[in-house]
Amino acid sequence: MERLSSLGMLPESVSGVRDDIAGQIIVIWSQIKAPLVVPVLRFLMYICLGMSIMLFVERVYMAFVIAFIKLFGKKPEKRYKWESFKDDIELGNSVYPLVLVQVPMFNEKEVYQLSIGAACGLSWPSDRIVIQVLDDSTDPLIKGLVEMECQKWASKGINIHYQVRDNRKGYKAGALKEGLKHRYANECEYVAIFDADFQPEPDFLWQTIPFLHHNSKLGLVQARWKFVNSDECLMTRMQEMSLDYHFQVEQEVGSSTYAFFGFNGTAGVWRMAAINEAGGWKDRTTVEDMDLAVRATLKGWKFLYLGSLKVKNELPSTLKAYRYQQHRWSCGPANLFRKMVFEIIRNKRVTLWKKLYVIYNFFFVRKIVAHIVTFVFYCVVLPATVMVPEVVIPRWGAVYIPTIITILNAVGTPRSFHLLVFWILFENVMSLHRTKATFIGLFEARRVNEWVVTEKHGDSSKVKGITKKPHFKMGERIHMLELGVGLFLFTCGCYDFVFGKYRYFIYLYVQAIAFFIMGFGYVGTHVPNS
C-alpha cells in the first residue's frame, strides 16, 4: 500500500518540480528583462529602423530614376553611338573585330549541348570569331561528351577550342584567366562570356559589339537574363520576381546614372583592354565578376546595360541548389566590400560621387543592409517585441515602410503580383541564409570561399510536360535553422495571441509556417502555369 501511495504521489511531485522550474525561469526573466533585454532589443530596433530608412530611400530613389527614364525616354544606350558594320570590298572581313566567346563549364551533363550549340550558332564572320569551351569537369564521362561535342562543331567549320586544366584553382575565375593566356585569345579585341545554361540569340554580337566598337570608353555591355523555367514551380516564380527587379531597376539605374553596375558573370561582352587594365580575373572572392567590374570602373571604364537584349537561361529549381547559389551571391559581395572599400576611397580616377555610389548604394545598402535588416528586423526584433512590450516599434517602421518597399520590388514582374504575399514569406526565409552568408563574408569566416556550381537540369526534368520532383536524402531535406526560427516565430505568435495587443500573431503564424515548409524541404515542386 505504501508503494502504491508513493506511486500515486509521483504525478503531483513531478508537477511541483515543473512549477518550481517555471517559477525560477519567470524570476530570472523578470530580473534580466529590464536591465538587459529591453535596452538590447531597443538598440537593435533603432539600428533596424535606421537600416529600413536607408533601404526605403534607396528604393524610392531608384523608382524616381526609372520613372524619369520611362517618361522621357532616357535609355542609357541612347547616350552612346551605335552603327552597324559596313562591308568593305578591299578590306573584306578585317573590318570586323576579332571576338572570343568563352563558355566555362563544370560537369554540365544536362546543358553542355545547349550552351555549345548556342555559342556556335552566333552570327559573326566565321574567320573573326573564336569559340572557347573551358571545361573544368571532373567526371571523365562528361568530359568526353563535351570534347566530342566540340569536335562535332569543329567538323562543321566552326573555330572552336576545347580547353581543360589539370586543376580547378580559382574555379570559374581561374578557368577564364587561363583561357585568356592562349595566343589566339590575346589576338581578340572583345570577349563574350556565357555560362553553361545560357543560350544567346544568333544576333547577340551584332547588337552588342557596335556599342563597344564605336565608343572607346565603354568596357562592358551587359544583357538581361530571360528565364526559360520560371513557371516550373513556385520557387522559380519567386526567384523571377527578385531577379526581374535586379535587372529592370538596379542594373538600369546603375547604367543610367553612373555607367556602373555589377557584371552578372555571363551574357555580357568585355573589351579586352578593360580586363587587362583592371588586372584580369582574380579568384580572391566567390564573385569574380563583380570584382572585375569594380576594378574596371575604378580605372575609368564605363558600362552599358541593354535591358532590351535578353539571353535565355535556367533558374535553380531545387532548394539545395538555390541555397548554395544565394550563399555565394551574398557572401561574395560582402567579402569583396571588405577587401576593396579602402581601395575605392583612395582611388583618384573617378569622381567622389561615383565612389559614394559604389560604396554606399551598390555595396552597403544593396549587398549588406538589405539582407541583414530583412532577417534581423522582421524575423527577430519584431517577434521579440511581442514578449517585451516595453519596446514599441512605430507603425511607420513595422507597416508603412516595408509595404512601400515590397510594392516597389514587385513592379518588375506584374504577372506575379498576385504571388506577392508568397514572395514576402519566401524572401524572409531566404534572408536567414543571406544574412549568415553576409556576416561570413564580412568577417572572412569558414565557407567564405566556398564555391558550389549551381545545378542545372536543362530539358531533362521535363517528361511529357510534367516536371519530375527532385529526390532528396533526409539529411539534405531537413534544415534545422529554418525549423528553429519557425519555432521561435510560432512561440511568439502564441504569446501575442494570448497577451498581445498589436495582432502581430497573424504575420508570425504565417511566417512560421513558411519557415516550417522550407525547413522540411517542401519547395521546388511543380505548379501549373498561371
Salt bridges, closest charged atoms under 4 A:
GLU58 OE2 - ARG366 NE 2.82
GLU83 OE2 - LYS81 NZ 3.76
GLU108 OE2 - LYS456 NZ 3.05
ASP136 OD2 - ARG165 NH2 2.57
GLU149 OE2 - LYS152 NZ 3.17
GLU178 OE1 - LYS181 NZ 3.49
GLU187 OE2 - ARG183 NH1 2.85
ASP195 OD1 - LYS172 NZ 2.82
ASP231 OD1 - ARG237 NH1 3.30
ASP231 OD1 - ARG415 NH2 2.98
GLU240 OE1 - ARG237 NE 3.96
GLU240 OE1 - ARG415 NH2 2.98
ASP244 OD1 - ARG224 NH2 3.50
GLU250 OE1 - HIS246 ND1 2.87
GLU252 OE1 - LYS75 NZ 3.94
GLU277 OE2 - ARG349 NH1 3.05
ASP283 OD2 - LYS169 NZ 3.86
ASP291 OD2 - ARG284 NE 2.77
ASP291 OD1 - ARG295 NE 2.74
GLU390 OE2 - LYS33 NZ 3.38
GLU427 OE1 - ARG434 NH1 2.80
GLU444 OE1 - ARG338 NE 3.89
GLU444 OE2 - LYS339 NZ 2.72
GLU450 OE1 - HIS327 NE2 3.99
GLU450 OE1 - ARG447 NH2 2.73
GLU455 OE2 - HIS457 NE2 3.91
GLU476 OE2 - LYS320 NZ 3.17
GLU482 OE2 - ARG323 NH1 2.77
GLU482 OE2 - HIS433 NE2 2.45
